[in-house]
Amino acid sequence: MKAYQEILKGYRKRQRDTVVDAIATGLTFMDELVVDSGLLEETGLMAELTGSVCGALPFAIIAVQEGTKVILGLKPAGNGMQDGAFRMVKTGAALGVGGVVAASAGFWAAIPVTMGVRALFDRYKSKAMTGMRVQNRITRLQELNSQLRQAQEEFSTEEDHVVLEEPEMVAVIPS
């Protein structure tokens, strides 16, 4: 079972991933905002490259981060794939909702909505993981209880089978 400090360190690492994902998502919207406000012209090769790069940037960052954690041995491959997939789905959903809000209300409104969608995903995962941890602990306690009862039964049956030997009577004859 993990120590409190190990659990705390794991939560701090997750918070860092959330910040990196939020920054990458924000950069995607800032690219759109700069083009929409007229600071950067939307014609030419540079605009094409920045548009496609900024759209894929959050997903590339997630893939690189999770892959690095797996390669360095900080995370098993299965967990890395699951975490990466969850982060990509979360980012994709946030960008999708943000895109709809940006089209209807403007880019300044899309950024808080995008962050809100990400927060809802994190909240859902946190509650799901808490439920799973509680269920695992209940199962472990039930296993320990059954082991304790089994040990008590074995001890009581061993007591029943032990035959106490009668002490030998030695007669002491005075001389």
C-alpha positions as CSV (number, residue, x, y, z in Angstrom):
1,M,0.0,0.0,0.0
2,K,1.3,3.5,-0.9
3,A,2.5,5.8,1.8
4,Y,0.8,9.2,2.2
5,Q,3.8,11.0,0.7
6,E,3.8,8.8,-2.4
7,I,0.1,9.5,-3.0
8,L,0.6,13.2,-2.5
9,K,3.5,13.2,-5.0
10,G,1.2,11.4,-7.6
11,Y,-1.5,14.0,-7.2
12,R,1.1,16.8,-7.6
13,K,2.3,15.2,-10.9
14,R,-1.3,15.0,-12.2
15,Q,-1.8,18.7,-11.5
16,R,1.3,19.5,-13.5
17,D,-0.1,17.5,-16.5
18,T,-3.3,19.5,-16.2
19,V,-1.5,22.8,-16.4
20,V,0.5,21.7,-19.4
21,D,-2.7,20.5,-21.2
22,A,-4.4,23.8,-20.3
23,I,-1.5,25.9,-21.7
24,A,-1.5,23.9,-25.0
25,T,-5.2,24.3,-25.3
26,G,-5.0,28.0,-24.6
27,L,-2.3,28.3,-27.3
28,T,-4.6,26.7,-29.8
29,F,-7.3,29.3,-29.1
30,M,-4.8,32.2,-28.9
31,D,-3.7,31.3,-32.5
32,E,-7.3,31.6,-33.6
33,L,-7.8,34.8,-31.6
34,V,-4.7,36.4,-33.2
35,V,-5.9,35.5,-36.7
36,D,-9.4,36.7,-36.0
37,S,-8.3,40.0,-34.5
38,G,-6.2,40.7,-37.6
39,L,-2.8,40.7,-35.9
40,L,-1.8,37.9,-38.2
41,E,-2.9,37.6,-41.7
42,E,-4.7,34.3,-42.6
43,T,-3.0,34.0,-46.0
44,G,0.2,32.3,-46.9
45,L,2.2,29.3,-45.9
46,M,2.9,30.6,-42.4
47,A,-0.8,30.8,-41.5
48,E,-1.3,27.3,-42.9
49,L,1.5,25.8,-40.8
50,T,0.6,27.6,-37.6
51,G,-3.1,26.6,-38.0
52,S,-2.3,22.9,-38.4
53,V,0.5,22.8,-35.8
54,C,-1.5,24.6,-33.2
55,G,-4.5,22.3,-33.8
56,A,-2.3,19.2,-33.2
57,L,-0.1,20.7,-30.5
58,P,-2.1,19.6,-27.5
59,F,-2.3,16.0,-28.7
60,A,1.4,16.0,-29.6
61,I,2.4,17.3,-26.1
62,I,0.2,14.7,-24.4
63,A,1.7,11.8,-26.5
64,V,5.2,13.0,-25.8
65,Q,4.7,13.4,-22.1
66,E,3.0,10.0,-21.6
67,G,5.5,8.3,-23.9
68,T,8.4,9.8,-21.9
69,K,6.9,8.6,-18.6
70,V,6.6,5.0,-20.0
71,I,10.1,5.0,-21.5
72,L,11.6,6.3,-18.2
73,G,9.8,3.6,-16.3
74,L,7.7,6.1,-14.3
75,K,4.5,4.5,-15.5
76,P,3.6,1.0,-16.9
77,A,2.8,1.0,-20.6
78,G,-0.9,0.1,-20.0
79,N,-1.4,3.0,-17.6
80,G,0.4,5.4,-20.0
81,M,-1.9,4.4,-22.8
82,Q,-5.0,4.9,-20.6
83,D,-3.8,8.2,-19.2
84,G,-2.8,9.5,-22.6
85,A,-6.1,8.4,-24.1
86,F,-8.1,10.0,-21.3
87,R,-6.1,13.3,-21.6
88,M,-6.6,13.3,-25.4
89,V,-10.3,12.7,-25.2
90,K,-10.6,15.4,-22.5
91,T,-8.6,17.9,-24.7
92,G,-10.6,16.9,-27.8
93,A,-13.9,17.4,-26.1
94,A,-12.8,20.7,-24.6
95,L,-11.6,22.0,-28.0
96,G,-14.8,20.9,-29.6
97,V,-17.0,22.6,-27.1
98,G,-14.7,25.6,-27.2
99,G,-14.9,25.8,-31.0
100,V,-18.7,25.8,-30.8
101,V,-18.7,28.6,-28.2
102,A,-16.0,30.5,-30.2
103,A,-18.2,30.4,-33.3
104,S,-21.2,31.6,-31.5
105,A,-20.0,33.9,-28.7
106,G,-16.3,34.7,-29.7
107,F,-12.9,33.5,-28.7
108,W,-12.8,35.2,-25.4
109,A,-15.8,33.2,-24.2
110,A,-14.3,30.0,-25.5
111,I,-11.3,29.9,-23.2
112,P,-13.2,29.7,-19.9
113,V,-15.7,27.2,-21.3
114,T,-12.8,25.0,-22.5
115,M,-11.2,25.1,-19.1
116,G,-14.6,24.3,-17.5
117,V,-15.1,21.2,-19.7
118,R,-11.6,20.1,-18.7
119,A,-12.4,20.6,-15.0
120,L,-15.6,18.6,-15.4
121,F,-13.7,15.7,-16.9
122,D,-11.2,15.8,-14.1
123,R,-14.0,15.9,-11.5
124,Y,-15.7,12.9,-13.1
125,K,-12.4,10.9,-13.1
126,S,-11.6,11.9,-9.6
127,K,-15.0,10.7,-8.3
128,A,-14.8,7.4,-10.4
129,M,-11.3,6.7,-9.0
130,T,-12.4,7.5,-5.4
131,G,-15.3,5.0,-5.8
132,M,-12.9,2.4,-7.2
133,R,-10.4,2.9,-4.4
134,V,-13.2,2.5,-1.8
135,Q,-14.5,-0.6,-3.5
136,N,-10.9,-2.1,-3.5
137,R,-10.5,-1.3,0.2
138,I,-13.8,-2.9,1.1
139,T,-12.8,-6.1,-0.9
140,R,-9.4,-6.1,0.9
141,L,-11.1,-5.8,4.3
142,Q,-13.5,-8.6,3.5
143,E,-10.5,-10.8,2.5
144,L,-8.7,-10.0,5.7
145,N,-11.9,-10.7,7.7
146,S,-12.3,-14.2,6.1
147,Q,-8.6,-15.0,6.7
148,L,-8.9,-14.0,10.3
149,R,-12.0,-16.2,10.8
150,Q,-10.3,-19.1,9.0
151,A,-7.3,-18.8,11.3
152,Q,-9.6,-18.7,14.3
153,E,-11.4,-21.8,13.2
154,E,-8.1,-23.7,12.6
155,F,-6.9,-22.7,16.0
156,S,-10.0,-23.8,17.7
157,T,-10.0,-27.2,15.9
158,E,-6.4,-27.8,16.8
159,E,-7.2,-27.1,20.4
160,D,-10.0,-29.8,20.3
161,H,-7.6,-32.4,18.8
162,V,-4.8,-31.9,21.3
163,V,-5.0,-34.6,24.0
164,L,-3.5,-33.6,27.2
165,E,-1.3,-36.3,28.7
166,E,-1.9,-37.3,32.2
167,P,1.0,-36.4,34.4
168,E,2.9,-39.4,35.7
169,M,2.3,-40.1,39.2
170,V,5.6,-40.7,41.0
171,A,5.4,-42.0,44.4
172,V,7.8,-40.6,46.8
173,I,8.7,-43.2,49.4
174,P,10.2,-41.8,52.5
175,S,13.4,-43.6,53.6
